[in-house]
Every structure is written in structure tokens, then in C-alpha cells.
Amino acid sequence: MTDPAPRQLPINLFTRSPAYAIPQSTYFIPATWRRFQLSELINKVLGNDADGEGRAPVPFDFVVEGEVLRGSLEAWVKKHRGGDEESAISVEYVRSVMPPTEVGRWEQEDWVSGLSLARPGHILVSSYLSHARVLPLSSSEPLYTLNLPTSLGATSCAWLSPPSLTSDVLVAAGGVDRATHVFSLPSLEPASAAAAAPKELYTLMGHTTPISSVTAGPSGEVLSTGWDGAINLYVLPAEPEEEHQLPAEPTSYLPGQKRRKRAGEVRGPIEGLTDGDATGEGGWRRAPDGVWRGHKGRVGGAVWDRQDTARVWSAGWDGSVRGWDAETGAAAVIRQGPADKALLCVDQFAGNGTLATGGMDRTVCLWDTREATSLISLVLPTASPVPSLTCHPTSPFTFAAATYAGAVQIWDVRSPKHALFTMARKTKVERETTNNGKVLGERLLAVDWDGEVVVAGGEDGEVGLWRARGE
């Protein structure tokens, strides 16, 4: 007696990646098949040969109704369709994102506040020890340590010069001192870096509260957002300046203090706030070339549009996403979400213009900027507030998010119910305080992903690095 033939299920296979598209048809697939067998089928239709005669096989994942297939087709049908095996199942296939592997952790003196991988082979790190550092990926020893002329702490950082520039590279760090500090690095070659010291060129003033984010424009502009609800645009001069545009900041108060001065009271300088003229520190003070206002409360972050260089997007604690005309400063687009949904960060996917925002309400929201009336198009649950996220540089579907729970999550928006991967510390933190006595915590504050490497850091006082190749 022969075994009965396995049951066949009608499957419509499709992909949004033209490079991996196969003829549109209904395929009858054995009900017992899983991801591996389905991936073999796609590669066979594409002509990818494991024996080396053609292109190498490509691993695929399969998304069924917003959920990654993790078992057999038969199990999915029983769970979601009550055993209905007659209706065709639409299955999207995507190139697999390989599981991340932890490479190492680099200890820092204080909490890590900002990270950037915009320069290949280097990490730019800002910390609450009031400095920024340039770390080569090949070494944990810093190439440069850039000290801010304040002890209040650095909140964010960004590479300003394009990757093609190899000398006199500009970087920026935002501070609690309400200023953005622009530094010039002589070279990123280790031999040249040891022979010349970096210097602060400009101190960009204008905010009345700490800086929340710093972003580089397509032509070297600097965009800073602040707790004061303002977005400041600075256009750096082609030649170094020889005079200040603004007087030195007063050191006896911080803007926002409303307490009246009592009779006979002499207010001394606030710890950590310095006067550049008196100390000889800091760069040429510059006023903003544009100040954009509209958010009611803190601005979580801003990002330059990837396709339209005349458009800037921002996200605020008032729950809104706003699109700004970079030339006039007018708020051309306003997307008002729930007022209690404080947005902490924002980035944009490549190709489709969709924005991703991380919120205090433990979600990541996607905003379709192409639709005139759309608000939030998709909500992904993260189980913890998201202070920082970064979209894959080329994929319109994947992003990495840092959470207050101390984990980095990699998501594919085509499977919005669960993160593809969650990366967290493998070993327990041995030290309880930083070198300067600050208590360590688990909350992550910054993350970046260049498509090959993920870096993250925060209250643990370390920069964690993972190899994570995405599509």
C-alpha cells in the first residue's frame, strides 16, 4: 500500500523586490513545507544554483498576512483559517535579514547620548561627559576626543562633511549648554591624527534650552532641534570667520529661570556654563540663519528628506510630525497625531518617503508623507519607549530601534507584529557607576545602522557593536 500524496495548498507568491520577482501564478505547495522548502522553490524558479553553475541561492523569509511564517503552511492554515485549505493564500517573500552577531562592547566614561556611522569605518560618539569621540571600527582606542567648553554634557552628534572628504572633516555635537559645537578634524588617518590636534571652529547659538538633536544637511548645513520647541538652521561659511556674530553668553543664569533677584543678591556663575571670551575656549559664535517654530513643546528630532533636499521633517513631544520648507522655513505639511503621543525621534525610509517615529508610548509609528490627508499608517509595538531609531540606508522596510528596556530591535514593517531580532547585553554589567561616579542604568539612548553594522549605547556607559546585514 502506497502512502497518500501530501495535501497541496494554493499559494500566490509575490515580492516587492524586482530583482527577485518570479512569474505571477498560483502554486500548489505541499502543506508540510516550511521556510526552507519555500526558499528552495524561489531560488529554483530564479535559476539560482547551489552547485555554483549559476547565481548563489538567496535565503528568503515569508510573510503571511503581516506575520512571518515560522512553522509549516499547514499549521498556519489551522491557526488562522480554521483548516480552510481551498482558498488561496497570498504569501510575500523577502530576502532574509541574517541574525545579528555581537562583535564587542567599548566602555565609555559616561552615558552615551549620540552615535553616528555616517562616515564608513568610524563611529562618532557623544556622551554626558561633555565630549565627542571618533572611534575607528577596527579599534576601541579613540582617534580623537573633542572636549566641549562646558561640563553640562553633550546630547547628540553628527558628521557634517561628506564621506568623500578626507581632511579637515567637520563634525558637530549638541550640548546641554544650548549650543551646537562644530569641530574640524585634520585627518581620519591614524598617523596624521596623532600629529595634529582638532579644534572647535564654531559655536552655534540661538537655542534657549538644551539641544535634542543635530542633523547634517545635503550641502553641509547644520540643523539643530531643542527643548525650546525651535528648529535652528545654520549655513556655515566657506571661509573661516574672524569675528563673533553674537556676544558671549552670560554665565550667571540659564534662560528660562524666572526667579527674581533679591535685594543685595549676587549670583555666581552656574557650574558647567562657561564664557568663551573669558576662558579662551569655544569657536566663533554664530547666530542661526533660520529659526522655525510650530511645535508646542520639545522637538524630539529632525531629518532631511532623502528625495527632496528642500524639505525637512521634524517630530515633537506634541505628537505632531511637520514638514518644513528648507528655504523659507514655512511649515508646509502638518500631521497631528494624538497630543499625548510624545515623539522622541524620527527617521525616513529610503525610496518611499515613509517616516518612522519612536514614542514615549512604547510604539514606533509610520507616517505616509505621500498622502495629503494620512496620519499614522502603521503602529508597531515595542513594549518600551523608543528614544532613538534609524532606518536602513537602502531598504524601504527595515529599521533598528533602541529602547529604554536596554534592547535593540530590528524590525521589518512587512511583519509588524513582532521584531525580527532583539539584541541585548549577553553579560551582566560588572561596574555600578561610571568613572565619574554616575550611576549606570539599562536604558539605551542612541542607535545607528549603516546596513552592515549596528551600534547602540546609553546609560550602560558602553558602545555595543553588532554585525547586522539588512536588505
Secondary structure per residue as TSV (DSSP state, phi and psi in degrees):
chain	resnum	aa	ss	phi	psi
A	1	M	-	360.0	126.3
A	2	T	-	-86.0	151.4
A	3	D	-	-69.3	141.7
A	4	P	-	-65.3	149.1
A	5	A	-	-65.6	141.6
A	6	P	-	-62.4	146.2
A	7	R	-	-64.1	144.3
A	8	Q	E	-109.1	139.8
A	9	L	E	-115.8	135.1
A	10	P	E	-75.5	124.7
A	11	I	E	-127.6	130.9
A	12	N	E	-101.9	110.2
A	13	L	E	-95.6	133.1
A	14	F	E	-150.2	161.9
A	15	T	-	-144.7	156.7
A	16	R	S	-97.1	3.0
A	17	S	-	-101.5	109.4
A	18	P	G	-56.9	-31.4
A	19	A	G	-65.7	-22.1
A	20	Y	G	-117.4	17.8
A	21	A	-	-73.0	139.7
A	22	I	-	-118.0	164.0
A	23	P	-	-55.0	136.3
A	24	Q	-	-72.2	121.5
A	25	S	-	-166.9	165.8
A	26	T	E	-94.1	120.1
A	27	Y	E	-102.1	136.3
A	28	F	E	-97.4	114.7
A	29	I	E	-115.5	139.2
A	30	P	E	-55.2	135.5
A	31	A	T	-63.4	-22.8
A	32	T	T	-83.8	-5.1
A	33	W	-	-67.2	147.3
A	34	R	-	-121.4	-167.8
A	35	R	H	-55.9	-41.7
A	36	F	H	-62.1	-47.7
A	37	Q	H	-67.8	-38.1
A	38	L	H	-65.1	-38.7
A	39	S	H	-64.4	-40.2
A	40	E	H	-61.0	-39.1
A	41	L	H	-63.5	-46.2
A	42	I	H	-60.4	-45.3
A	43	N	H	-64.9	-34.4
A	44	K	H	-66.8	-42.2
A	45	V	H	-66.5	-36.3
A	46	L	H	-75.3	-13.3
A	47	G	T	82.8	18.0
A	48	N	-	-80.3	124.5
A	49	D	-	-112.8	125.1
A	50	A	T	-72.5	-16.6
A	51	D	T	-83.9	-0.2
A	52	G	S	92.2	1.1
A	53	E	S	-81.4	-21.1
A	54	G	S	-129.6	-155.6
A	55	R	S	-69.1	149.2
A	56	A	-	-67.7	144.4
A	57	P	-	-60.0	148.5
A	58	V	-	-114.0	129.4
A	59	P	-	-75.0	138.7
A	60	F	E	-125.1	150.8
A	61	D	E	-107.8	160.4
A	62	F	E	-128.4	128.5
A	63	V	E	-112.5	122.3
A	64	V	E	-118.3	112.3
A	65	E	T	51.7	48.5
A	66	G	T	79.7	9.6
A	67	E	E	-131.8	131.7
A	68	V	E	-67.9	131.8
A	69	L	-	-70.4	116.0
A	70	R	-	-114.4	-3.0
A	71	G	S	-133.6	-150.0
A	72	S	-	-86.1	161.3
A	73	L	H	-61.8	-37.4
A	74	E	H	-61.4	-42.1
A	75	A	H	-65.7	-37.6
A	76	W	H	-66.1	-41.4
A	77	V	H	-64.1	-42.1
A	78	K	H	-64.1	-38.0
A	79	K	H	-76.9	-39.4
A	80	H	H	-107.3	-17.7
A	81	R	S	-127.0	13.0
A	82	G	T	60.8	28.2
A	83	G	T	87.8	5.9
A	84	D	-	-67.5	110.6
A	85	E	-	-106.8	5.9
A	86	E	S	-92.4	-37.5
A	87	S	S	-74.7	138.9
A	88	A	-	-69.0	145.2
A	89	I	E	-107.9	125.8
A	90	S	E	-86.8	120.4
A	91	V	E	-124.0	121.4
A	92	E	E	-93.4	134.9
A	93	Y	E	-113.2	139.2
A	94	V	E	-133.7	150.4
A	95	R	E	-64.2	135.3
A	96	S	-	-66.6	140.8
A	97	V	-	-91.7	118.6
A	98	M	-	-69.4	145.9
A	99	P	-	-56.7	132.6
A	100	P	-	-66.4	149.2
A	101	T	E	-123.0	130.4
A	102	E	E	-73.0	130.2
A	103	V	E	-96.7	-41.4
A	104	G	E	177.2	175.8
A	105	R	E	-136.5	130.8
A	106	W	E	-112.1	116.9
A	107	E	E	-70.7	136.6
A	108	Q	-	-117.9	164.4
A	109	E	S	-76.5	-18.2
A	110	D	S	-150.4	-178.6
A	111	W	-	-58.2	140.1
A	112	V	E	-87.4	126.9
A	113	S	E	-108.4	-24.0
A	114	G	E	-152.2	150.5
A	115	L	E	-144.3	145.1
A	116	S	E	-147.8	133.0
A	117	L	-	-111.4	21.8
A	118	A	-	-65.6	-18.5
A	119	R	S	-104.5	114.5
A	120	P	T	-54.3	132.5
A	121	G	T	85.3	1.1
A	122	H	E	-139.6	148.9
A	123	I	E	-114.9	129.6
A	124	L	E	-98.8	125.4
A	125	V	E	-124.0	133.7
A	126	S	E	-116.3	149.8
A	127	S	E	-142.4	166.4
A	128	Y	T	-78.6	6.9
A	129	L	T	-86.2	11.2
A	130	S	T	65.6	43.9
A	131	H	E	-150.8	163.2
A	132	A	E	-117.4	151.2
A	133	R	E	-132.9	148.8
A	134	V	E	-108.9	115.5
A	135	L	E	-112.1	122.5
A	136	P	E	-67.8	142.2
A	137	L	T	-62.8	-23.5
A	138	S	T	-86.4	-2.7
A	139	S	-	-154.2	146.9
A	140	S	S	-87.9	-4.2
A	141	E	S	-82.3	127.0
A	142	P	-	-66.6	140.8
A	143	L	S	-77.9	-39.2
A	144	Y	E	-140.6	146.9
A	145	T	E	-120.8	118.9
A	146	L	E	-107.5	105.5
A	147	N	E	-84.9	127.9
A	148	L	-	-79.1	146.2
A	149	P	S	-78.5	50.1
A	150	T	-	-161.5	155.0
A	151	S	S	-108.4	14.0
A	152	L	S	-81.5	-17.9
A	153	G	-	113.8	150.4
A	154	A	E	-99.8	140.2
A	155	T	E	-108.8	-18.1
A	156	S	E	-166.0	167.2
A	157	C	E	-155.8	161.0
A	158	A	E	-161.0	145.2
A	159	W	E	-80.0	132.8
A	160	L	-	-101.0	-39.6
A	161	S	S	-77.5	148.4
A	162	P	-	-68.5	155.8
A	163	P	T	-58.2	-23.1
A	164	S	T	-71.0	-20.1
A	165	L	-	-84.2	124.8
A	166	T	-	-107.9	-11.1
A	167	S	E	-133.2	156.6
A	168	D	E	50.3	51.2
A	169	V	E	-79.8	132.6
A	170	L	E	-98.6	136.0
A	171	V	E	-132.6	161.7
A	172	A	E	-134.9	148.8
A	173	A	E	-137.2	126.8
A	174	G	E	-87.5	149.1
A	175	G	E	-128.1	164.6
A	176	V	T	-67.8	-19.0
A	177	D	T	-75.9	10.0
A	178	R	S	76.6	9.6
A	179	A	-	-122.5	155.4
A	180	T	E	-108.5	126.9
A	181	H	E	-105.6	124.8
A	182	V	E	-105.8	124.7
A	183	F	E	-114.4	151.8
A	184	S	E	-111.1	126.2
A	185	L	E	-101.6	124.1
A	186	P	E	-57.1	-42.3
A	187	S	E	-165.1	157.6
A	188	L	S	-102.5	6.2
A	189	E	S	-82.1	128.7
A	190	P	H	-53.7	-40.6
A	191	A	H	-65.6	-42.4
A	192	S	H	-73.0	-33.4
A	193	A	H	-64.5	-34.0
A	194	A	H	-72.6	-20.8
A	195	A	H	-91.6	-17.9
A	196	A	S	-136.1	146.0
A	197	A	-	-97.5	146.5
A	198	P	-	-74.3	164.5
A	199	K	E	-145.8	150.7
A	200	E	E	-83.2	122.7
A	201	L	E	-89.0	-44.6
A	202	Y	E	-136.1	146.2
A	203	T	E	-116.0	109.5
A	204	L	E	-90.1	114.1
A	205	M	-	-102.2	176.8
A	206	G	-	130.8	-30.0
A	207	H	-	-80.3	152.6
A	208	T	S	-108.4	5.1
A	209	T	S	-143.1	174.3
A	210	P	-	-57.2	153.1
A	211	I	E	-80.1	135.6
A	212	S	E	-99.2	-29.6
A	213	S	E	-157.9	155.5
A	214	V	E	-129.9	132.5
A	215	T	E	-133.2	140.4
A	216	A	E	-90.4	138.9
A	217	G	-	-87.3	170.9
A	218	P	T	-65.6	-22.0
A	219	S	T	-117.5	27.2
A	220	G	S	87.9	6.5
A	221	E	-	-65.3	159.8
A	222	V	E	-118.5	128.0
A	223	L	E	-119.0	123.0
A	224	S	E	-121.3	142.2
A	225	T	E	-116.3	152.8
A	226	G	E	-137.2	169.5
A	227	W	T	-68.9	-14.0
A	228	D	T	-82.0	3.6
A	229	G	S	82.9	5.1
A	230	A	E	-102.7	152.4
A	231	I	E	-119.8	118.7
A	232	N	E	-107.1	134.3
A	233	L	E	-110.1	132.7
A	234	Y	E	-126.0	131.3
A	235	V	-	-107.9	111.3
A	236	L	-	-75.6	142.4
A	237	P	-	-70.9	154.3
A	238	A	S	-69.8	-32.5
A	239	E	S	-115.0	145.8
A	240	P	-	-57.8	143.2
A	241	E	-	-80.4	164.9
A	242	E	S	-126.2	8.9
A	243	E	S	-155.0	157.6
A	244	H	-	-80.7	144.3
A	245	Q	S	-85.8	-21.3
A	246	L	S	-131.3	152.2
A	247	P	-	-72.2	167.5
A	248	A	-	-63.3	144.2
A	249	E	-	-68.2	143.3
A	250	P	-	-66.5	147.6
A	251	T	S	-105.9	1.6
A	252	S	S	-97.6	-1.1
A	253	Y	-	-157.7	162.9
A	254	L	-	-112.3	134.2
A	255	P	T	-54.3	139.9
A	256	G	T	105.9	-17.1
A	257	Q	-	-74.6	126.8
A	258	K	-	-109.4	-1.5
A	259	R	-	-68.2	132.0
A	260	R	-	-72.1	148.3
A	261	K	-	-79.9	124.4
A	262	R	-	-76.4	158.3
A	263	A	T	-60.9	127.8
A	264	G	T	79.9	-0.9
A	265	E	-	-77.7	134.5
A	266	V	-	-115.4	114.7
A	267	R	-	-88.2	127.3
A	268	G	-	-87.6	173.3
A	269	P	-	-65.4	144.9
A	270	I	-	-79.1	135.9
A	271	E	T	-59.8	128.7
A	272	G	T	93.8	-16.1
A	273	L	-	-100.4	119.3
A	274	T	-	-113.8	159.9
A	275	D	-	-103.8	112.7
A	276	G	H	-60.0	-33.8
A	277	D	H	-68.3	-36.5
A	278	A	H	-76.6	-33.1
A	279	T	H	-95.4	-17.2
A	280	G	S	78.5	8.8
A	281	E	-	-100.7	166.7
A	282	G	S	90.9	167.0
A	283	G	-	-102.6	-171.3
A	284	W	E	-65.0	127.0
A	285	R	E	-77.4	128.1
A	286	R	E	-123.6	144.6
A	287	A	-	-88.8	155.6
A	288	P	-	-67.7	146.4
A	289	D	S	-83.7	-14.9
A	290	G	E	-158.3	141.4
A	291	V	E	-126.2	119.7
A	292	W	E	-109.0	127.2
A	293	R	E	-126.4	145.5
A	294	G	-	177.0	-35.8
A	295	H	-	-68.2	140.8
A	296	K	S	-98.8	86.4
A	297	G	S	121.1	-166.9
A	298	R	-	-63.0	146.4
A	299	V	E	-98.0	120.4
A	300	G	E	-71.1	-39.2
A	301	G	E	-178.3	173.5
A	302	A	E	-145.8	156.0
A	303	V	E	-145.9	138.9
A	304	W	E	-76.7	135.7
A	305	D	-	-60.4	134.7
A	306	R	S	-73.5	-23.1
A	307	Q	S	-109.1	-28.0
A	308	D	-	-121.1	102.3
A	309	T	T	-69.8	-7.6
A	310	A	T	-93.7	8.1
A	311	R	E	-125.0	136.3
A	312	V	E	-124.2	139.4
A	313	W	E	-113.1	142.1
A	314	S	E	-135.4	155.9
A	315	A	E	-130.7	139.1
A	316	G	E	-128.7	168.5
A	317	W	T	-70.1	-9.8
A	318	D	T	-83.2	4.5
A	319	G	S	83.6	8.4
A	320	S	E	-108.3	152.5
A	321	V	E	-114.5	131.6
A	322	R	E	-127.6	140.4
A	323	G	E	-106.6	126.1
A	324	W	E	-112.4	142.5
A	325	D	E	-79.1	115.8
A	326	A	T	-65.9	-21.2
A	327	E	T	-87.4	-40.3
A	328	T	T	-102.4	-19.1
A	329	G	-	78.9	9.2
A	330	A	-	-79.1	142.2
A	331	A	E	-79.9	93.6
A	332	A	E	-77.0	-28.2
A	333	V	E	-134.3	134.4
A	334	I	E	-131.2	122.8
A	335	R	E	-117.1	107.0
A	336	Q	E	-98.1	110.7
A	337	G	-	-88.0	-169.1
A	338	P	-	-56.2	133.6
A	339	A	T	-64.4	-24.1
A	340	D	T	-89.9	6.3
A	341	K	-	-96.9	83.6
A	342	A	-	-67.5	123.1
A	343	L	E	-96.7	121.9
A	344	L	E	-96.0	-21.1
A	345	C	E	-160.5	164.8
A	346	V	E	-152.2	146.3
A	347	D	E	-151.3	170.8
A	348	Q	E	-127.0	138.2
A	349	F	-	-74.6	152.7
A	350	A	T	-76.7	143.4
A	351	G	T	89.4	-49.7
A	352	N	T	-107.0	-4.3
A	353	G	-	77.4	0.3
A	354	T	-	-66.9	138.4
A	355	L	E	-98.6	146.8
A	356	A	E	-120.3	130.9
A	357	T	E	-124.1	141.2
A	358	G	E	-100.5	137.7
A	359	G	E	-123.5	163.2
A	360	M	T	-72.1	-16.8
A	361	D	T	-86.8	16.9
A	362	R	S	69.1	38.9
A	363	T	E	-139.9	159.7
A	364	V	E	-114.2	126.7
A	365	C	E	-109.8	140.5
A	366	L	E	-105.5	135.4
A	367	W	E	-122.1	122.3
A	368	D	-	-85.6	104.3
A	369	T	T	-76.4	-10.6
A	370	R	T	-82.0	-22.9
A	371	E	S	-89.9	132.6
A	372	A	S	-68.4	-30.2
A	373	T	S	-115.3	-0.2
A	374	S	-	-74.8	148.8
A	375	L	-	-109.5	-111.2
A	376	I	E	-88.2	120.8
A	377	S	E	-90.4	-22.5
A	378	L	E	-159.5	141.8
A	379	V	E	-123.0	127.7
A	380	L	E	-113.2	126.1
A	381	P	E	-81.1	128.8
A	382	T	-	-112.1	-9.0
A	383	A	S	68.7	5.9
A	384	S	S	-163.5	148.0
A	385	P	-	-54.8	148.4
A	386	V	-	-117.2	99.6
A	387	P	S	-82.6	-13.7
A	388	S	E	-155.3	138.9
A	389	L	E	-148.2	159.0
A	390	T	E	-145.6	130.4
A	391	C	E	-82.0	149.3
A	392	H	-	-57.3	138.8
A	393	P	S	-64.4	-21.9
A	394	T	S	-125.8	-23.3
A	395	S	-	-84.2	136.9
A	396	P	S	-87.3	13.4
A	397	F	S	-129.1	-24.2
A	398	T	E	-111.3	148.3
A	399	F	E	-152.8	162.4
A	400	A	E	-116.7	139.0
A	401	A	E	-129.1	135.5
A	402	A	E	-94.8	141.7
A	403	T	-	-125.6	157.8
A	404	Y	T	-66.8	-14.8
A	405	A	T	-78.2	-2.8
A	406	G	S	88.2	14.6
A	407	A	-	-120.1	150.3
A	408	V	E	-103.5	129.1
A	409	Q	E	-114.3	134.6
A	410	I	E	-106.0	125.1
A	411	W	E	-116.8	150.9
A	412	D	E	-118.9	119.8
A	413	V	T	-66.4	-13.2
A	414	R	T	-78.2	-9.8
A	415	S	S	-131.3	74.8
A	416	P	T	-81.5	-1.8
A	417	K	T	-81.2	-31.5
A	418	H	S	-142.1	148.7
A	419	A	-	-67.5	145.7
A	420	L	S	-64.9	-45.1
A	421	F	E	-142.7	148.6
A	422	T	E	-127.0	120.8
A	423	M	E	-111.3	129.3
A	424	A	-	-140.5	169.0
A	425	R	-	-57.5	134.6
A	426	K	S	-82.9	-31.1
A	427	T	S	-119.2	154.8
A	428	K	-	-72.4	144.1
A	429	V	-	-66.5	126.3
A	430	E	-	-82.4	-36.4
A	431	R	-	-91.4	148.9
A	432	E	S	-100.9	-20.9
A	433	T	B	-134.4	159.7
A	434	T	-	-76.5	175.6
A	435	N	T	-62.9	-24.1
A	436	N	T	-100.8	15.9
A	437	G	S	91.2	3.2
A	438	K	-	-79.9	137.1
A	439	V	B	-69.8	133.4
A	440	L	-	-82.1	149.0
A	441	G	-	-133.1	-171.9
A	442	E	S	-103.3	-14.4
A	443	R	-	-66.1	130.2
A	444	L	E	-85.6	144.9
A	445	L	E	-120.6	-16.1
A	446	A	E	-150.1	147.2
A	447	V	E	-150.8	150.6
A	448	D	E	-148.5	155.5
A	449	W	E	-147.7	120.9
A	450	D	-	-100.9	12.7
A	451	G	S	95.5	-19.0
A	452	E	S	-121.7	-34.3
A	453	V	E	-129.8	138.0
A	454	V	E	-112.0	132.6
A	455	V	E	-124.4	145.6
A	456	A	E	-151.2	151.6
A	457	G	E	-163.4	168.0
A	458	G	E	179.7	-132.7
A	459	E	T	-71.2	-9.3
A	460	D	T	-78.5	-5.2
A	461	G	S	66.9	30.6
A	462	E	E	-140.9	158.7
A	463	V	E	-108.4	112.5
A	464	G	E	-91.8	143.6
A	465	L	E	-130.8	131.1
A	466	W	E	-129.5	144.1
A	467	R	E	-84.2	120.7
A	468	A	-	-148.1	98.9
A	469	R	-	-90.8	124.4
A	470	G	-	-119.8	166.7
A	471	E	-	-124.7	360.0
